Amino acid sequence: MSQSKSVEPASVHSRILVPQRYHRQPVISRLVSRYGLTVNIKAALLTSDSDSDGWFDLELSGNPQKLTNSLSYLQGLGVNLLELAIANHIQFNQHSLPFPSLASKLSSKESAFLTNQWQEQFQQWISLGQTNRLRLQLCVLKSYYKEPVISELVSRYGLTVNITSATLQPDTEDDGWFDLDLWGRSKQLYSSLSYLEKLGLPIWLDLSSVYSDVYDGLRLR
């Protein structure tokens, strides 16, 4: 009886340029949920409410065929693959488009609607009837530079994660700042926040849109 051979996972390093029209689409999240990949973000520059393209350096690992399919998916969206390295060997590199320098890193927002006391605010979020979408700001500390933290939110908790703003300097093990939209059931969202807290990562829930929706509803009555 013949036995099927196990497929060894492969690893690809890619620098991608995400067009502005996809800034509100969970492109990177789909690489995890649709193709079963592990995605670690090694560098990022994405500004919300901007016409500029988003830049990401990604480390993708998983089934070789699914890796190939995922790259085809990105190209089909019009995502520009600026650089591709397999097993640390550069396959191609568009030297004319280097990663842009970061003038300043995203810092924690000063807002009455941002909090790192997330448990209490989460209950408020539930009481206001919000059950499937949560906005937050996440600081991925430099000690987790090599860990696929955001990818784990998708693969471990079944969330859809959209990155709406991001700052992480390339080629340096530095803190990364990310504004995220999380989509999922309230239990999944709570578990994912507990996971981030256990890692010791600073998180700030952004409930501004929730309060805005409630205020608008009251005003219309």
Residue pairs with C-beta under 8 A, 6 or more apart in sequence:
7 63
7 64
7 65
8 64
9 61
9 62
9 63
9 64
10 61
10 62
10 63
10 64
10 67
10 86
10 87
11 59
11 60
11 61
11 86
11 87
12 59
12 60
12 61
12 67
12 71
12 84
12 85
12 86
13 42
13 57
13 58
13 59
13 60
13 83
13 84
13 85
13 86
13 88
14 57
14 58
14 60
14 71
14 81
14 83
14 84
14 85
15 43
15 55
15 56
15 57
15 58
15 81
15 82
15 83
15 84
15 99
16 55
16 56
16 58
16 74
16 79
16 80
16 81
16 82
17 53
17 54
17 55
17 79
17 80
17 82
17 97
18 27
18 46
18 53
18 54
18 55
18 56
18 79
19 53
19 77
19 78
19 79
19 80
20 50
20 51
20 52
20 53
20 54
22 54
22 77
22 78
22 79
23 46
23 48
23 50
23 54
23 164
24 162
24 164
25 162
26 160
26 161
26 162
26 163
26 183
27 74
27 77
27 79
28 39
28 41
28 56
28 58
28 150
28 161
28 163
29 154
29 159
29 160
29 161
29 162
30 73
31 37
31 39
31 58
31 60
31 70
31 73
31 74
32 38
32 39
32 151
32 154
32 155
33 154
33 155
33 160
34 70
34 73
35 62
35 63
35 66
35 67
35 69
35 70
35 73
36 62
36 63
36 66
36 155
37 60
37 61
37 62
37 66
37 67
37 70
37 151
38 60
38 61
38 62
38 148
38 151
38 155
39 58
39 59
39 60
39 148
39 150
39 151
40 58
40 59
40 146
40 147
40 148
40 151
41 56
41 57
41 58
41 148
41 150
41 166
41 168
41 176
42 57
42 58
42 59
42 145
42 168
42 170
43 55
43 56
43 57
43 99
43 168
43 169
43 170
43 171
44 54
44 55
44 56
44 57
44 163
44 166
44 167
44 168
44 176
44 178
45 54
45 55
45 99
45 100
45 102
45 166
45 167
45 168
46 54
46 55
46 56
46 163
46 164
46 165
46 166
46 167
47 165
48 164
48 165
48 179
53 80
54 163
54 166
55 99
55 100
56 166
57 99
57 170
59 148
60 67
60 70
61 67
71 81
71 84
74 81
75 81
80 97
82 93
82 94
82 97
83 90
83 92
83 93
83 94
84 90
84 91
84 92
84 93
85 91
99 170
102 167
102 169
105 167
105 169
105 174
105 175
105 177
106 165
106 166
106 167
106 177
106 179
107 177
108 114
108 137
108 139
108 177
108 202
108 204
109 137
109 204
109 206
111 206
111 208
113 206
113 207
113 208
113 211
114 137
114 204
114 205
114 206
115 121
115 204
115 205
115 207
116 202
116 203
116 204
118 136
118 193
118 197
118 203
118 204
118 205
121 205
121 207
122 189
122 190
122 193
122 205
124 207
125 134
125 205
125 207
125 210
126 186
128 210
128 211
128 214
130 210
131 185
131 186
132 183
132 184
132 185
132 186
133 181
133 182
133 183
134 181
134 182
134 189
134 205
135 164
135 179
135 180
135 181
135 182
135 205
135 206
135 207
135 208
135 209
136 179
136 180
136 182
136 193
136 203
136 204
136 205
136 206
137 177
137 178
137 179
137 180
137 203
137 204
137 206
138 149
138 150
138 177
138 178
138 179
138 180
138 196
138 201
138 202
138 203
139 175
139 176
139 177
139 178
139 201
139 202
139 203
140 149
140 150
140 168
140 175
140 176
140 177
140 178
140 201
141 175
141 200
141 201
141 202
142 173
142 174
142 175
144 199
144 201
145 173
145 174
145 176
146 173
149 196
149 199
149 201
150 161
150 163
150 178
150 180
152 195
153 159
153 161
153 182
153 192
153 195
154 160
154 161
156 192
156 195
157 184
157 188
157 189
157 191
157 192
157 195
158 184
158 188
159 182
159 183
159 184
159 188
159 189
159 192
160 182
160 183
160 184
161 180
161 181
161 182
161 183
162 180
162 181
162 183
163 178
163 179
163 180
164 179
164 180
164 181
165 177
165 178
165 179
166 176
166 177
166 178
166 179
167 176
167 177
168 174
168 175
168 176
168 177
179 206
182 189
182 192
184 192
193 203
196 203
197 203
